[in-house]
Amino acid sequence: MFLRQRSSVQNLINFSRYVSSPSSTNSGTSALRQSNSSVQLQRLLPAGSQTSFLARRNYSTGSEDHDAAPRKPRSLPRLMDFPELVWPSVIKTVKNWIMVHFIIRPYFDREFTLPDFVQGAKQALQVVSASLAGGELKNLDGLVERQTLNDLKTAVGKMSVAQRYDLMVAKEDIYFSFPYQVGVMFDEEDEDSQKRFVEITMVFHVLKGLKGMIERGDQIPLNIGVMPEFRDKICICNYRFIKEFTKGVDSDWTVNIVNHFKASDLAEEANQ
């Protein structure tokens, strides 16, 4: 087999199993069994991740205390039930570097680079957000997974016109972006045709109107993300991409997680 013939890859697999906590492994296994899927996935890195494109988990960010006072509705409702990611993780950043340089480039795609991927991800964000804002989700067929499209259709259908307009992102308005997590998965069930996938979660910080500010020559503060006068204009987007790298399979990157949320909503919830 392709991966098992490479001793260096096997060493990384053993390393990822070593850094994984038993609780994470057990919970991930339980989720796969509950999904009744015949495909069993083994992640190389990050081994502690519990979300995959085959085993969807429900995430709850609300309080379990039913006696607590109800929270004020968000100005921009959630699109999908997924943990909201804002800042990079040092540990995950190191793991991402290992994954790209020791797994993806040597054994999957020698021309793959994170900077190129980030540029493509920004373009995808612009296309997806424009379709969501215009209610033209059918234009996303092939770029966004079908189940994800169904979830987005339900969420967008409950939004007002103004809320939908808030979803639109111009890539020139992105002032900070980074890959939060890079993961490799493979199907161990069929050793003769082992399937391999790469999954990358991106985080984008967006300031609506940034492009116009730059064109006008306005000075952009370095701490723009924490300045109150800009808080209502800042949106954070989480997009997760996946691509199959099985030998002999030609596939494209598709999106299986889409989340937009406003910095002002997070700040208000933190103060409650």
N, C-alpha and C positions, 0 to 999 in steps of 0.2 A: 504493500500500500504506500501511497505517495508520502503521507506524513510519517508513518511508522518506519520508513526506510531512512529517515533523517534522524540521526542520534541527537543532533543539537535541538531539533524541535521537541523530541521526547523529553530532553532535559528541561525545556521550558514548560512543558506540560506538567512534569513532576513538580517544578517550582511553583506553578500556579496552584496546584493542589495543596502544596505545603502552606502557601499564604492564605488559602481559603479557610474560613472558620467552619467548624462542623455544623453549626446552626444554619448558616447560609446554604450549605450543600443539602442538608436535609429538607429545608423549606423549598428549595428549587426542585428537588426530586418529587416532593409531594405535589407541587403545582403541575408538573408534567403528567403525573398519573391522573390527577383530577381532570385534566383536559381530554382524557381518553384518546390521546394522539399516539399513533404507533411509532412516531419518530422520537428518539431519545437523543438529547443534545448534551454534548460535553463542551463547556467553554474553556478556552485556553487562558486568556486574560481579558477582562477582569473576572476572576473566578467567583467573586462574591456577588455578582449581579444577579438579580432574581427576575428580570424582565426579559422576555424574548418574543419574537414575532409569532411563534407557534403557541406559546403558553401565556395568554394575556391574564394579568392580575388586576384586581380592583384595588385602587389606592384611595384611601380616605384621608383628606386633610382637615376634615371638620372635627369638632370636639365630640367625644362620646358622652359628655355630660348633658343630658336632656333638660336639666333644670337651668342651664346657663342661658343668659340673655341672647336672643338671636342676633347674629351679626348683620350689619348693614350690607345689602346686596352690592356686589362689585359693579363698578362702572363698565367693566369689560368681563362678561361671564366666561367661565372656563369652557374650552373647546373639548378637552378630553380629560379623563380622570387619571392623571399621571403626576408624579412628584415634580414640583416646580424647581428648576435648577437656575441658579443665579450666578454663582461664582465658581472659579476653577477649584479643583482639588489637587493638592501637591502630589499626593500618592498616586492618584489616577493619571496625572500628567506624566509621571515617570513610567507608569505601566503602559501608557499610550505610546511613548517613545520606544519602549522595548518591543511592543507589538508591531509597530510600523517597520522598524529597522531589522528585526530578527525573525519576523514571521511573514508579514504581508509582502514586503519587497523581495525577499529571497525566494519565497515559495508560492506566492499568489500573483503579484503584479510588480515586475521590476521597475516600472515607470511610475508607480504610485508615490505621490508626495502629499503631505497634509496641506501645504499652502495651496496647491492646485485644487484639492478637494474642497477646501474652505471657499474658494472663489466660486466653484460650481454650486456649493450649498447655498451661497448668497443669492445666486441666480434662481435657484429652486424656491427659496423663500419668497422672492419677489413674485414669481409666477403663481405659487400656491396662494399667497395672501391676496393677490389681485382677483383670483377666481373666487375666493371665499367672500371678498368684499362685494363682488358683483353677483354672487349667487350662482355662478356658472361652474358648479362642481363637476359637471360632466366633462369639462375640459381637462380635468386632472386624471382621467382614466389612463392608467399606464405609468403615471408618475407617482400616484398615491395608492396604497393598497386598498382593495375593495372594502374590507371591514372598516378601515380607517375612514374611508369616504362616507360610509353609512353613519358612523359616529359624528363626523363633521356636519353632514347634512342635517342631522337631528339638532345639533347644537346651534348651527347658524340659523335654522328655521325659527328658533326662539328669540333671536336677537332683533333689536330695532335697526332701522336703516343707519342711524348714527353709530351704533355699536359695530355693525358690519363694516362701515367705512373706516373705523379705527383699526381694523385688521390689516388694512393695506399697508405694505412696507415697500419703500424704494430702497434698493441695495445701497444707494449713495447716502442714505440716512443711517446706516449701520456704523456706529463709532467704536464698537468693541465686539469681538467674536472669538470663540475658541471651541475646539473639540473637547467636550467634557469627558467622554468615555469612548474608547475604541475596543471592540470585542471581536473575537473570532469564534465561530461555532462550527461543529461538524457533526454529521449524523453517523453514529457508530453502528446502526442496526444492520446495514448492508455493507459488508466489507469490500464487495466487488465494485460498488459504485458509491463510494463515500462522498456525501455532499458536504460542501464547505461554504460558509457564509461569513461575510464581514459586516459588522453593525457599528455605526458611528453616531453618537448623540452630540448634536451641536447646540450651542447657546449663542444667541445674538442679542446685543443691546442696541436699541434703536431710539434715535431722537427725531421725532417728526419735525421736518423743516430744516434739518441739518444741511442738506444740499443747498438750500437757498441761503442759509447763513454763510456758507463757504463762498458761494458765488458773489455775495454782497461784500465779502471781505471782513465780515464780523469776526471778532476775536472769540475763539472757542475756549472756554475755561477747561483746564485739565481735570478739575473735580466736578465736571458737569453733572455726573450721575448722582451727586448728593446735594445739589443746589435746589432749594425749594421751588424757585421760579421755573425750573425746567421739569420738575417731577411729573406733572400731569402730561407732559409730552413724551415721556420715556416709556417705551414698551420693551418687554423682554420676551423673546421667542425661543422655544425649545423644539427642535426638529430632530427626529431620529431617522437615519438612512440605513438601508440594508441592500446588499448585493450578493448574489451567488457567484462563487468562484470555483465551482466544481469543474474538474478537468473536462474540456470538450463542450462546456455550456457557455453560451454567449448571453450575458444578461446586463441590465442597466441598474443604476441606483434607483431605488424607490423609497418613498417616505412611509413610515408606519406609525409615527407619532407626530402630532401637530399641537402645539400649545402657544397661545399668546396671552400675556398678562401684563398689567400696568404696574409700574413702580409705586404709584400713589395708592393703589389698592393694597399692595403688600405692606406699605408703611402704615396705613390706617389699621389693618388687621393686627400688626405688631403692637400697636398702641392700645388695642382693646383689652 
